[in-house]
Amino acid sequence: MTQINGRYLLTLSLLGMAALAACSSDNNNDGAATGGTAGGDPAARIETVDLRLMETTDIHANVMDYNYYSDIPDPTVGLVRTATLIKQARAQMSEMNNSVLVDNGDLIQGSPMGDWRQAKGLAPGEVHPVYKAMNELNYDVANYGNHEFNYGLDYLAESVNDADFPYISANIFKDDGDDDPVNDTPYFEPYRLIDKSVQDRDGHVHTITIGFIGFVPPQITQWDKGNLDGRVITRDIRAMAERYVPQMKAAGADIVVAIAHSGISTTPYARDDKAENSSWYLADVPDIDAIMFGHSHLVFPSETFAETPDVDIDKGTIKGVPAVMPGYWGSHLGMIDLTLDYDTEADSWTITNSRVEARPINVDGEPTVAADAALVAKLAGDDQATRDYMGTPIGESNDDIFSFLALVKDDPSIQIVSDAQKAYVENLIQGDVNLQDLPVLSAAAPFKACDREGNCSAEGSFTTVPKGKLTLRNAADLYLYPNTLVAVKVSGEELKGWLECSASQFYQIDINDSAPQPLVNYTGFPTYNFDVIDGVSYQIDVTQPPRFDRDCSVIDADAERIVDLQYNGSAVTPDQEFVVASNNYRANGGVFPGTGSDHVVINSPDANRTVLADYIRTNSPVAPTADGNWSFAPISSGTDLTLTFRVPDTQRARDFVAEQAPNARFLEIDDNGAAVYELNLQ
C-alpha cells in the first residue's frame, strides 16, 4: 500500500480489474458487482465501503465469566461476555455484514479451565472449550501467542485442529539444524488472504481481499525451551513483516492487517535484538494498514500510552497507522473501523478515515453487557468440570496467604512458593558432586498484585488464600502459570544483578519532595518480573536510580539499589556461587543477569505449581510466614515524605495491612476505588 497525502491508496491488479469488468458487464438483477463498479454503470464515481475489524486477545482460557480461584461469578472477564459485544458490533453494521473477527493468541492456557483441560488430556475428537465458543462466533482467522506453546506442540496441534478458522504465524520456522536462513521452512502458514464480500453505502456488493499476517514474541524458544528446542526457531517480527507483506500485496491483498502478539517498545529498532514488543516497529513497514496487537495485557488506545512517541490516543494510531489492543481475559473487544473509497476511474481503493475503539465488558465495576446465554449453555459441562477439578484437596494452612503487600514487604504468598522450590532443588541435587555443596536459593515473584495498569481495587487482582483447607484452586492462585521448575548456577555478582533488575519495579524517590510519591511502577514493569530471591537477605534503596529498565537493559551502569546483600550473615562476594531455583520462563530467558541456557543446571519436568502442591501435601498443615529476608532501606531526609501504595478497599485487605504493616497509614480512596496507604520509610 502506498501512502499519499496521509491517505492509503490500494491499487487493484490489472488482472483483477479485467475480472471486475467482466462481472460488471453482466446484467445482474440486484445491480451488484464483485469489483469496483456496481450495476454495470461505466460512469466514474466514488463508492464508499465501511469495514469493521474486530479483535480479541489474551483470553487465556477465560471463556466463562467466573473466578475459579474465589469460586464466584466475575462479570469483568470472560469470552461469553465479549461474545455479546461481538454480536452487537456486527449488528451495528446492519445488513452489510462488513466485519471480520480475529483472535490474537494466548488462548488455551492461563486459567483454571485451561489447566483442567490440559490435566485431563485432549483426545482426538474432543474439542477444547475455547474452540467450542469461538466456532460459534465465526472467527475469520487467529494468531498464535507465546502461551500457546506452554503445553507443547503436540497438545497445541490437537487443540487447534478443532478450530473452524485458520491460524497464522510468520516468524516461526522449522529447525532444520543448519545455519542457513534461506532454506528455512515456515512452521505455520505465515499469512492468509481472505476474500470478503462487502456492501458499499449504496448497497452494491464488492469483494475486498484482506491479508492477515501474524507474529509471536521470538522469545518463545527461550521461555518454552523444553517444548521447542530442536523443533522450531524464531525470527525478528519486523524483519518477517518486511519479507512477507510485499508477497501478500503481490498475491492480491487490498488491505494488510498485522495481528501481532506483541506490545509496544520505543527502543531504537535493531533486527538482531528480536524485540519481544515490536508493534511500534510494525507501523514503519510499508503497506501495513492496521495493527491488532496484544501480549501486554493493556488497552490501546488509552491514557497508558499518552506519552508514547508517535502515538495518537485520540485517533488510535501508531505513526499514523490505526491500531488496537483490547486488554485481556475478554475484558474488551478491539475494533478498527475503516472507511474505504473506491474510485472507479482510477481503479483504486483509498482508506479515507479510521476509527479505533477498545469496547469494555465492564466499566467502573458495572457490566456493560450480559453473558451470551447460548455460549454459557454450550460450555456448562466444561465449567462444572473445572469447578470440580479446582476443588481437589491438597492440605491445610494455618494462616492467611494474601499478596496485598507483596510489592512493599516480604510476603507469605511468595514465601510458600520459594519454600517449595528450594526444598525440591535441595533434594534433587543430593549426590551431584558439582552442585550438592552449593547454597540453594529460590526466586519467586508476585503474579497477582494489582493489574497491569496499576488498578488495585479488585481483590481478584491479588492472591487470596484464606487459612484452612487448601485445594488445587489455591495452588493455582498462588502460582498462576504452568511453568516448569528450572534451576541456574550464578555468581554473587550475577545474583546482585538479578536483584538490581527486579528492583526496577520501583520509582526513584525524591527525598526533597513532600508531595505524595508512589512506590510501585506498575505499567512500566510487570509484577511477575519482581523476583524475590529467598535464602539471602538484602535491602532495596529506592532513593537510587534503577540500573536496568523493564527489559533488563542497562540504563545506569553505576546505579545500585541493592544494599547489604548477605548470605548466612556474611556479605555476598562477586565470585561466590549459588544455585537458584526458578522457572523455565526466567531461567531460560537469558534476560536477567545469571539466566540463560549457559547457566541452567536443572531442567525439571515438574511444573512449579505441581512442586508447590506436593510441598503442601507433604508439609500440611503449612505455616507460610514470611521470613523478612528483604526490605526497603530506611530513608534519611529532612523532608516529610509521603510514599504510597494501594490495596483493595475491603475489610480483609485493611485487616491484613494493619497486621502485617503497622507502619502504614491509610490516606484515601483513589479514583478506581482502591485504598491508598502511606508507607513510612524514614
RAHULIN-V874137 format. One line per field, one symbol per residue. ss: DSSP state (@ for helix, = for strand, . for the rest). phi: phi as a letter, one per 30 degrees, with the letter a starting at -180 (. if undefined). burial: + if it has 16 or more other C-alpha atoms within 10 Angstrom, else -. A space follows every 50 residues. Layout:
# RAHULIN-V874137
ss: ???
phi: ???
burial: ???
This chain:
# RAHULIN-V874137
ss: .===..=====..@@@@@@@@@@@@....................===== ======.........==....==.....@@@@@@@@@@@@@@.@@@..== ===........@@@@@@@@@........@@@@@@@@@...===..@@@@. ..@@@@@@@@.....===...===......@@@..=....========== ....============...@@@@.@@@@...===..@@@@@@@@@@@@@@ ....=======.........@@@.....@@@@.......====.....== ..@@@.....==....==..======.....============....=== ==========.==..==.....@@@@@@.@@@@@@@@@@@..=====... ==.........@@@@@@@@@@@@@@@@@..........=======...=. ........@@@=.==..====@@@@@@@.....========@@@@@@@@@ @@@@@=.........===.=......@@@.====..====.......=.. ...=.......======..==.....=======@@@@............= =======@@@@@@@@@@@@..=.......===.........=======.. @@@@@@@@@@...======....======...
phi: .cdbhicccccdddddddddddddddcddcicbcbdcbiiddddacccbc bccbbcahdhiddddbcdddibdbdcbjdddeeddddddddddhddhdbb bbccihccbkbeddddddddjbdejdcdeddeddddchdcabcdcdddcd cjdddddddddcddbdcbacbcbddcicccddcdcedbddbbcbdcdbcd dcjdcbccccccbcbbeededcdceddceicbbbbddddddddceedddd djddbccdccdadcbcdedbeddhedcbdddddddeidcabcbaidhccb dadecdcdeiccdddibchicdbbbciahidbcdbbcccccccdddhbcb dcabbbacddcabhicdcbcdddddeddcedddddddddddddblbbdbd bccecdcbaebdddedddeddddddeddddjcddbdcddccbcbbddbai ddcidcdcdddbdbcddkdcbeedddddbdcddcdbcbcbdeddeddedd ddddecdddddccddebddccdddadddcddcccjbcabccddcdddbcd ciddcadcdbcdbhdbbhibddcecdcbccdbbddddddicdeicjddcd cbcddddeddedddddedcdddbdddcidbaddeccadcddbccbbbddb dddddddddcbddcbdcacddcjddccccdcc
burial: +------++++++---+--++-++-------+++++++++-----+++++ ++++++++++++++++++++----++++++++++++--++-----+++++ ++++++++++++++++++--------++++++++----++++++++++++ +---++-++++++++-+++++++++--------+-+++++++++--++++ --++++++++++++++++++++++++++---+++++++++++-+++-++- -++++++++++++++--------++++++++++---++++++++++++++ ++--+-----+++-++++++++++++++++++++++++++++++--++++ +--+++++++++----++++++--++--+--++--++-+++--++++-++ ++++++++++++++++++++++++++--+-----++-+++++++++++++ +++++++++++++++++--+++++++++++++++++++++++++++++++ +++++++++-+-----+++++++++++-+++++++++++++++-++++++ ++-------++++++++----+----++++++++++++++++++++--++ ++++--+++++++++++--+++++++--++-++-------+++++++++- -+++-++------+-+--+---++++++++--
